[in-house]
Amino acid sequence: MLVRYASSPVGRYDEWLWLAPTRSPRGWRPGIRRIGVNSPASLEWGRRNWAIPKELTAFAWAPGSVELRDAGGALLARGRFGGMLGAALPCSLAGLPRSWRTLAQPGDRGWRWTTVQGEGRVRLARWQVEAAPGLPEVEGRVPWLVLGVPEFRLVFPCPESDLAAEQAPTGHP
C-alpha cells in the first residue's frame, strides 16, 4: 500500500506498507511486515501504540511516479502510477469480516490487535514497480488488483493488548 495522509493526529505524512497473513495467538490475521513513513512522530507513536515496525523513509513524488529511499539514502523502490479508471464505488471496511480487518502485531511486550474501520470511494488504478532492490517482498511482483482511493477516512483505534490484564488497576470496584 502507498498512502498519503492529508491529516492525522501527528500531521500530514506519507507511508508505504506491506501486509501479510500473520499467525497470532488469536489465529491468522493481517500483520504489517514492513512499513516506512516520512514522519518521526508517526514512527514513534506507531511503534509505541500499536507495535508497528515503522522505519523512516524519504518519498520523492513526481508526476506519475514515486521513489522510496531508506534513512541511509539507499533505494527501496521506484514505481509508476497512472490515472484511475471507471466509476468510483463506495467502500466500507465494515463489510469485511472482523478478523480480516484486525491487525495482529507482535511487540517486545506481547501482541497487539487493532480492528480498523474506514470508508471512502475506490476506483481501479494503474501501478507498476520499476525497481525494488530494498524491498525483496515487492521486487518482481505484479499486483493482481490495484485500487485508487482518492479520499478515505481511516479510524485506527487503541489496540487490545496482552498487557491489558497486567495493567488493570487492582483494589478498585
Phi, psi and omega in degrees: 000145176232121189229141171240109180277120178287328177205153177195171177301339177252015178094187178288142172196166178252155184207142166237149177206155179238114177263145176208155177301136182232130177277117181240171176300343178259014181101187182288131178218159172292144177224149179273112182276316177218146181203139177231142179223157178255025181232116176301324179294318178297319179300309183298310184286328176296319177292314185292312187278320190240003182060031180275126187282061184290147175229149179288137182221139174266131179250125176245104182267138173222162179305117176079007180207163176212144177236136181244132178230145179284178185299335178273357179095357180286142179294124172271307182198157174222134181215164178241143176229151180243185180295163178275151187242150172073185181283149175280129181249142177295145182220134176222132177292342180300337179283349179270151174303145182306320182296332179284338182246014175256108179286138176246119181235119174284136178234175181291346178238031177113180182278152172229137179238128181232119178266107184277155176231152178185158176204155180176207178229137183239153175219156172297150181215174178245139177209135178222127175278121177275320179202147178210058182296334180265001180229080182300337178296335187255326186308125177079359180269147176243121181294143178271344176209131177235125178243137172259133181231086186295331177220124182213136177254117183248132176246120183243087187287174174302141181280159165277150187217155170297338184281347186305316182293322180292326186268356181293136178295147178245157178078009178242146180293000000 
